[in-house]
Amino acid sequence: MTPKPALDAAGGAVVRDLILDGDLGREVLRHWLVTLDLTTSRGWIRRSEQ
């Protein structure tokens, strides 16, 4: 994604060497507990107890 021209931003940032393979939205994370082990390509999902 390319920022729009003349976009200004200020403040600190945390940059980490992360693997980003997808996007789970807030609604998914609100209802489900998701655990991912990207090193071994495994994942678990179960309904949240909230």
C-alpha positions as CSV (number, residue, x, y, z in Angstrom):
1,M,0.0,0.0,0.0
2,T,1.4,3.4,-0.9
3,P,0.5,6.4,1.3
4,K,-1.3,9.3,-0.3
5,P,0.9,12.2,-1.3
6,A,1.5,14.9,1.4
7,L,0.6,12.4,4.2
8,D,2.4,13.5,7.3
9,A,3.0,11.2,10.3
10,A,4.9,11.7,13.5
11,G,5.7,9.6,16.5
12,G,7.6,6.5,17.5
13,A,7.3,3.2,15.8
14,V,8.1,-0.4,16.7
15,V,9.5,-2.5,13.9
16,R,9.9,-6.2,14.3
17,D,10.9,-9.0,11.9
18,L,7.4,-10.6,11.7
19,I,5.8,-13.0,9.3
20,L,2.5,-11.6,8.0
21,D,0.5,-14.3,6.2
22,G,-3.0,-12.9,6.5
23,D,-5.4,-10.7,8.4
24,L,-7.8,-11.7,11.1
25,G,-10.3,-9.0,11.8
26,R,-11.6,-7.8,15.2
27,E,-14.9,-9.7,14.8
28,V,-13.0,-13.0,14.4
29,L,-10.8,-12.3,17.4
30,R,-13.7,-11.2,19.5
31,H,-15.4,-14.6,19.1
32,W,-12.6,-17.1,18.6
33,L,-9.3,-17.8,20.3
34,V,-6.7,-18.3,17.6
35,T,-3.2,-19.8,18.2
36,L,-0.8,-20.0,15.3
37,D,2.6,-21.6,15.2
38,L,4.1,-20.2,12.0
39,T,7.4,-22.0,12.4
40,T,5.7,-25.5,12.1
41,S,2.7,-24.3,10.0
42,R,0.2,-25.4,12.6
43,G,-2.8,-23.6,14.1
44,W,-5.6,-24.0,16.6
45,I,-8.9,-22.2,16.9
46,R,-11.7,-22.5,19.5
47,R,-14.7,-20.4,20.5
48,S,-13.8,-17.7,23.0
49,E,-15.4,-18.0,26.5
50,Q,-16.5,-14.3,26.6
